[in-house]
Amino acid sequence: MMDNRFATALVIACVLSLISTIYMAASIGTDFWYEYRNPSPPENNSEPNKASWEEFSSEDADEKTYMDALFQWNGTIGLWRRCITTTENSYWYNSPGETVTKCISFSLSDQFMEKYKEPGNHNSGSDLNRTYLWRLQFLLPFVSLGLMCFGALIGLCACACRSLYPAIATGVLHFLAGLCTLGSVGCYVAGIELLHQKLSPPEGVQGQFGWSFCLACVSAPLQFMAAALFIWAARTNRKEFTLLKAYRVA
């Protein structure tokens, strides 16, 4: 028979786990990890800016090309895509000044591509720090989600077996998932700082972390709290069961 304290702890841990999973999934799937705000973006109908827009949309666009475009317009960058928000040209089918957002996805090869010491200059040599930070910030969130899903399967097995012992493994997996989430956040912050040392935003352009990044930051402590509750409930219940069994034998 499970004590009410342990049942309550498990319910709270499951709720925290579910919320952190939703937050992490939403963070991975959205593009607002970092945002650039230009108070006076250029006109979209000028020829130089049309060329810059086309270069940004190209699959062969290097890091400097799309970062310059993000600085010029109101841009956002996520784990999978980079986006630009600008004013569309006026035609008969849209109202003047209509705002449109155009996003370009990073391919899988882009995620593992080497970063260079001078962005845009392939002859400057590879920057190992930025290269591995970029790869880790892409991989660690998926590892975190995978660990949490595996922990959920173990939790279902525990329910089927009517035992709290497997909850220890679920707690350990949630703890590892929290470390991965925290690592991805740290890698992203470090990568942005190193990038801005190479390509600093122009004067007047403001950069800030977006709500997708905040969701990942919130997800990590929720995972740690769920892990603590799972482990506490399983270990404490096991100790009390052992003491009760010893008392009955005596």
C-alpha positions in Angstrom: 0.0 0.0 0.0 1.5 3.4 -1.0 1.6 6.2 1.5 -0.3 9.3 0.6 2.9 11.4 0.9 4.6 9.3 -1.8 1.6 9.4 -4.0 1.4 13.1 -3.8 5.1 13.5 -4.5 4.8 11.3 -7.6 1.8 13.3 -8.9 3.6 16.6 -8.5 6.7 15.1 -10.1 4.7 13.9 -13.1 3.1 17.3 -13.5 6.5 19.0 -13.4 7.9 16.5 -15.8 5.0 17.1 -18.2 5.3 20.9 -18.0 9.0 20.8 -18.6 8.6 18.5 -21.6 6.1 20.9 -23.1 8.3 23.9 -22.5 11.4 22.1 -24.0 9.5 20.9 -27.1 8.1 24.4 -27.6 11.6 25.9 -27.2 13.1 23.6 -29.8 10.3 24.2 -32.3 10.3 28.0 -32.1 12.7 30.5 -33.5 12.9 33.2 -30.8 16.1 32.1 -29.0 17.7 35.4 -29.8 16.2 38.6 -31.3 17.6 41.6 -33.0 15.7 44.9 -33.1 16.7 47.6 -35.6 14.8 50.9 -34.9 15.3 52.1 -38.5 15.4 49.1 -40.8 16.3 49.8 -44.5 13.6 50.1 -47.2 12.9 46.7 -48.7 12.4 48.0 -52.2 16.0 49.3 -52.8 18.2 47.3 -55.1 21.0 46.7 -52.6 18.6 45.4 -50.0 16.9 43.2 -52.5 20.2 41.6 -53.2 20.9 41.2 -49.5 17.5 39.6 -49.0 18.2 37.1 -51.8 21.6 36.3 -50.3 19.9 35.6 -47.0 17.4 33.3 -48.6 20.1 31.3 -50.4 21.0 27.9 -49.1 24.6 28.7 -49.6 24.5 31.8 -47.4 27.4 31.8 -45.0 27.4 33.0 -41.4 28.4 36.6 -42.1 25.8 37.0 -44.8 22.8 36.0 -42.8 24.0 37.7 -39.6 24.4 41.0 -41.5 20.8 40.6 -42.7 19.6 39.9 -39.2 21.3 43.1 -38.0 19.7 45.1 -40.8 16.1 44.0 -40.3 14.3 42.8 -37.3 15.6 39.2 -37.2 15.3 36.2 -34.9 17.4 33.1 -34.8 16.6 29.7 -33.3 18.1 26.2 -33.2 16.6 25.3 -36.6 15.7 28.5 -38.4 16.7 32.1 -38.9 13.9 34.6 -39.6 13.6 38.2 -40.8 10.6 40.5 -40.3 10.2 43.4 -42.7 7.6 45.5 -44.5 6.3 43.9 -47.7 6.0 46.0 -50.9 2.6 47.4 -51.6 0.6 45.6 -54.2 -3.1 45.4 -55.1 -3.6 42.3 -53.0 -2.0 43.6 -49.7 -2.3 46.7 -47.6 0.5 49.2 -47.5 3.1 48.5 -44.9 2.0 44.9 -44.3 4.5 43.1 -42.1 5.8 39.7 -43.4 8.2 37.2 -41.8 10.5 35.0 -43.9 12.3 32.1 -42.4 15.1 29.9 -43.7 15.9 26.6 -42.1 19.3 25.3 -41.2 20.0 22.0 -42.9 21.5 19.1 -41.0 24.8 19.8 -42.7 24.6 23.4 -41.6 24.3 22.3 -38.0 27.5 20.3 -38.2 29.4 22.7 -40.4 32.6 24.2 -39.1 32.7 27.8 -37.8 35.5 30.0 -38.9 37.7 32.4 -36.9 36.5 35.2 -39.2 32.9 34.5 -40.2 32.5 34.4 -43.9 36.2 33.9 -44.5 36.9 30.2 -45.2 40.6 30.7 -45.3 40.8 32.0 -41.7 40.8 28.6 -40.1 38.2 26.8 -38.1 37.1 28.0 -34.7 36.8 24.9 -32.6 35.1 26.6 -29.7 32.2 28.0 -31.7 32.0 24.9 -33.8 31.4 22.5 -30.9 29.2 25.0 -29.0 26.9 25.2 -32.0 26.7 21.4 -32.3 26.1 20.9 -28.6 23.3 23.6 -28.5 21.6 21.7 -31.3 22.1 18.1 -29.9 21.6 18.5 -26.2 17.9 19.6 -26.2 17.1 16.4 -28.2 19.1 14.3 -25.8 17.1 15.9 -22.9 13.8 15.1 -24.5 14.9 11.6 -25.2 15.9 11.0 -21.6 12.6 12.3 -20.3 10.6 10.1 -22.7 12.6 7.1 -21.6 12.0 8.1 -18.0 8.3 8.3 -18.7 8.4 4.7 -20.1 10.1 3.5 -16.9 7.5 5.3 -14.9 4.7 3.5 -16.8 6.4 0.2 -16.1 6.6 1.1 -12.4 2.8 1.8 -12.4 2.2 -1.6 -14.0 4.4 -3.3 -11.5 2.9 -1.3 -8.6 6.3 -0.6 -7.3 8.2 2.6 -6.6 11.7 1.2 -7.1 11.9 2.0 -10.8 11.0 5.7 -9.9 14.7 6.0 -8.9 15.8 5.4 -12.5 13.1 7.9 -13.6 14.5 10.5 -11.3 18.1 9.9 -12.4 17.0 10.2 -16.1 15.2 13.5 -15.3 18.3 14.8 -13.5 20.5 13.9 -16.6 17.9 15.6 -18.8 18.1 18.8 -16.6 21.9 18.7 -17.0 21.5 18.5 -20.8 19.0 21.3 -20.9 21.3 23.5 -18.7 24.2 22.6 -20.9 22.3 23.6 -24.1 21.4 27.0 -22.5 25.0 27.5 -21.4 26.3 26.6 -24.9 23.9 28.9 -26.6 24.9 31.9 -24.4 28.6 31.2 -24.8 28.1 30.8 -28.6 26.2 34.1 -28.9 28.9 35.9 -26.9 31.7 34.5 -29.0 29.8 35.4 -32.2 29.3 39.0 -31.1 33.0 39.2 -30.5 33.6 38.4 -34.1 30.5 40.2 -35.5 29.3 42.9 -33.2 25.9 44.4 -33.9 25.9 47.8 -35.5 25.2 50.9 -33.4 21.6 51.2 -32.6 20.8 47.5 -33.2 19.6 45.8 -29.9 20.0 42.1 -29.3 18.3 40.2 -26.5 17.4 36.6 -25.6 13.8 35.7 -26.7 11.0 33.7 -25.1 12.1 30.4 -26.7 15.4 30.7 -24.8 13.4 31.6 -21.6 11.3 28.4 -22.0 14.5 26.3 -22.0 15.8 28.1 -19.0 12.6 27.4 -17.1 12.5 23.8 -18.2 15.8 22.9 -16.5 14.8 23.6 -12.9 11.5 21.9 -13.4 13.4 18.8 -14.5 15.6 19.0 -11.4 12.6 19.4 -9.1 10.9 16.4 -10.7 14.0 14.3 -10.4 14.3 15.2 -6.7 10.7 14.2 -6.0 11.0 10.9 -7.9 14.2 9.9 -6.1 12.9 11.0 -2.7 9.6 9.1 -3.0 11.3 5.9 -4.1 14.1 5.9 -1.6 12.0 6.9 1.4 9.3 4.4 0.6 11.9 1.7 0.2 13.4 2.5 3.6 10.0 2.5 5.4 9.1 -0.8 3.7 12.4 -2.3 4.9 11.8 -1.1 8.4 8.3 -2.3 8.4 9.4 -5.8 7.2 12.1 -6.0 9.8 9.6 -5.0 12.5 7.2 -7.8 11.4 9.9 -10.4 11.3 11.0 -9.4 14.8 
